[in-house]
């Protein structure tokens, strides 16, 4: 039961819940990052992977994630926030850990006595292709389980935010927990390559296996804390009357009549009849893939283009600086619409759309990543530029998520989040599969492939950076056409 004492001072337990969401999102992105930080320098030599192989794995993860997102939101709405989140993080933590068995399984399926024997096979030979094929399929299976669980993170987190925060605070709260994505991506390069290298030096497999197990195991610890700490605000023993009234201030305004009808349940398919749903779909489809491209390919980019392995000091420093920029700048992204609403008197939706327009210009900096990086022969320029573009994405994403609470009733929040996540996953599938194919193709053509003066794989990266740069302004323009002014969905 809730603590109903009329305490003069309002409790602040909503921020404790926000911290829990932040930790879950941090773990989510660390689990997602283990592969991107180990494949180029640890895994690929064992299994003879090409960029196209890695692109296939990341693209398949994105597609499976997209399909799961369509149903994850409805699952969380049906199961409830507490149980839904537990199922999600339990499944993805298990999926993260079982990546470690892929090498052992490949070795036995292909009949080799050791991983070293597989690695010694001649690149390009029939045996090497067989090893690559089997290992890719095994990793796809592990990524499928990871995607199934990870699809539940954002629907559950957004639903928790809608329960614990009034509309005016949701973008700020979302920007804080969404910063977990940046922090996870920041902590990962400072820990994962070191873990992999340490266990490799100790002779524990290829080293990368223990990185998956250790990072994946963190999620199980979070589950134990969630069981104890979460309850609905009105039943939480940590929330007093003053804080509960603050949380539910929008409900008091929107439901003036005691006989206000209860929110109806809406099927997934019925959600597609609303223009607001399509606006959110567009926002996610055009922009999620950009973030995932940076997340999945940045370590390989610095290794390919500048020779800094993810396990090297400079390689780790580049990724850490990149995501430090993302983390610091993006947190302020959720506060900007709060200023527009409280200082300028704008309604929450218009304030968020104005903030998103501002943040949509940040990714244009990606146009200068290759010219400055390759032209000046310094990896630091791309690291800084990608960091600023990534900060723009995270600030954009926090506000985009918050538009759901502005326009939809709480009973639909997780479902709409899942639908948008599906669209984002499809966008990510296209950009990751396309990037993997393009990099292998452009590298093969060499000087015959030229874009803006960049040849071969350098030109391939330039093409993808151009796509990433303009995606947000295109998305914002279409969203504005679909929903030109604020309109709340009434069921």
DAWO-V547358 format. One record per pair of residues at least 4 apart in sequence whose ideal C-beta (glycine too) atoms are under 6 Angstrom apart, sorted by the first residue. I is the first residue (numbers start at 0). J is the second residue. Records with the same first field share a line. If there is no record, write none. Layout:
I: J ; J
This chain:
1: 233 ; 234 ; 235 ; 238
2: 236 ; 239
3: 240
4: 239
5: 240
6: 239
9: 241 ; 242
10: 238 ; 239 ; 242
12: 237 ; 238
13: 163 ; 164
16: 163
17: 172 ; 175 ; 176
20: 156 ; 159 ; 176
21: 176 ; 179
23: 221
24: 176 ; 179 ; 180
25: 179 ; 182 ; 183
26: 217 ; 218
27: 149 ; 152
28: 180 ; 183 ; 184
29: 183 ; 187 ; 214
30: 95 ; 214 ; 215
32: 36 ; 184 ; 187
33: 191 ; 210 ; 211 ; 214
34: 38
35: 295 ; 298
36: 187 ; 188 ; 191 ; 192 ; 298 ; 309
37: 41 ; 42 ; 195 ; 207
38: 42 ; 43 ; 53
39: 43 ; 299 ; 302
40: 308 ; 309 ; 310
41: 195 ; 205 ; 207
42: 207
43: 48
44: 118
45: 114 ; 117 ; 118 ; 205
46: 130 ; 131 ; 134
47: 122 ; 127 ; 130 ; 131
48: 52 ; 53 ; 131
49: 439
50: 54 ; 435 ; 438 ; 439
51: 435 ; 436 ; 439
52: 131 ; 135
53: 435
54: 58 ; 431 ; 432 ; 434 ; 435
56: 138
57: 295 ; 431
58: 428 ; 431 ; 432
59: 139
60: 64 ; 142 ; 146
61: 424 ; 427 ; 428 ; 431
62: 428
63: 143 ; 146
64: 146 ; 150 ; 424
65: 421 ; 424 ; 425
67: 71 ; 146 ; 147 ; 150
68: 150 ; 417 ; 420 ; 421 ; 424
69: 417 ; 421
70: 74
71: 150 ; 151 ; 154 ; 417
72: 154 ; 413 ; 414 ; 416 ; 417
73: 267 ; 414
74: 78
75: 83 ; 154 ; 155 ; 158 ; 413
76: 413 ; 414
78: 82 ; 83
79: 83
80: 155 ; 158 ; 159
81: 229
83: 155
84: 155
85: 89 ; 222
87: 148 ; 151 ; 152 ; 155
88: 92 ; 218 ; 222
90: 147 ; 148
91: 145 ; 148 ; 149
92: 215 ; 218 ; 219
94: 141 ; 144 ; 145 ; 148
95: 145 ; 211 ; 215
96: 212 ; 215
97: 141
98: 141 ; 211
99: 208 ; 211 ; 212
100: 104
101: 137 ; 138
102: 114
104: 137
105: 133 ; 134 ; 137
106: 111
108: 133
109: 130 ; 133
111: 116 ; 117
112: 116
114: 205
117: 130
120: 126 ; 127
122: 127
138: 142
145: 149
151: 155
153: 157 ; 416 ; 420
154: 413 ; 416 ; 417
156: 176
157: 400 ; 412 ; 416
158: 412 ; 413
160: 164 ; 169 ; 172 ; 173
161: 404 ; 409 ; 412
162: 232
163: 232 ; 246
164: 168 ; 169 ; 172
165: 248 ; 249
166: 249 ; 347
167: 340
168: 172
169: 173 ; 401 ; 404
170: 333 ; 336 ; 397 ; 398 ; 401
171: 333 ; 334 ; 337
173: 177 ; 333 ; 397 ; 400 ; 401
174: 330 ; 332 ; 333 ; 397
177: 396 ; 397
178: 182 ; 326 ; 329 ; 330
179: 183
181: 185 ; 322 ; 325 ; 326 ; 329 ; 393
182: 326
184: 322
185: 322 ; 323 ; 326
186: 190
187: 191
188: 315 ; 318 ; 319
189: 315 ; 319
191: 210
192: 309 ; 310
194: 210
195: 206 ; 207 ; 210
196: 206 ; 310
198: 203 ; 206 ; 209
199: 205 ; 206
203: 209
204: 208
209: 213
211: 215
224: 228
225: 229
230: 234 ; 235
232: 238 ; 243 ; 246
238: 242 ; 243
249: 253
250: 254
254: 259
262: 408 ; 410 ; 490
263: 490
265: 269 ; 411
270: 276
271: 276
273: 488
274: 481 ; 482
275: 406 ; 482
277: 481
278: 478 ; 481 ; 482
279: 419
280: 284 ; 419 ; 422
281: 474 ; 477 ; 478
282: 399 ; 474 ; 478
283: 287 ; 419 ; 422 ; 423
284: 422 ; 426
285: 470 ; 473 ; 474
286: 470 ; 471 ; 474
287: 423 ; 426 ; 427
288: 426 ; 427 ; 430
289: 467 ; 470
290: 392
291: 295 ; 427
292: 296 ; 430
293: 297 ; 385 ; 389
296: 300
298: 309
299: 303
300: 304
301: 305 ; 307 ; 314 ; 317 ; 378
302: 308
305: 378
307: 311 ; 313 ; 314
308: 314
309: 314
317: 378 ; 382
319: 323
320: 382
321: 382 ; 385 ; 386
324: 386 ; 390
325: 329 ; 386 ; 389 ; 390 ; 393
328: 390
329: 390 ; 393 ; 394
332: 394 ; 397
333: 397
335: 354
336: 350 ; 351 ; 354
337: 341
338: 342
339: 343 ; 345 ; 350 ; 353
340: 345 ; 347 ; 350
345: 349 ; 350
346: 485
347: 405
348: 405 ; 485
351: 398 ; 401 ; 402
354: 398
355: 395 ; 398 ; 475
356: 475
358: 391 ; 394 ; 395
359: 471 ; 472 ; 475
361: 387 ; 388 ; 391
362: 388 ; 391 ; 468 ; 471
363: 468
364: 384 ; 387 ; 388
365: 388 ; 464 ; 467 ; 468
366: 468
367: 371 ; 384
368: 372 ; 381 ; 384 ; 464
369: 373 ; 453 ; 460 ; 461 ; 464
370: 374
371: 375 ; 380
372: 380 ; 381
373: 457
381: 385
385: 389
392: 396
395: 399
403: 407 ; 412 ; 415 ; 416
406: 488
407: 411 ; 412 ; 415 ; 488
408: 490
411: 415
427: 431
428: 432
429: 433
430: 434
433: 437
434: 463
436: 440
437: 441 ; 459
438: 456 ; 459
441: 448 ; 455 ; 456 ; 458 ; 459
442: 455 ; 456
444: 448
445: 455
446: 454
448: 455 ; 458
449: 454 ; 458
450: 458 ; 461 ; 462
451: 461
453: 457 ; 458 ; 461
454: 458
469: 473
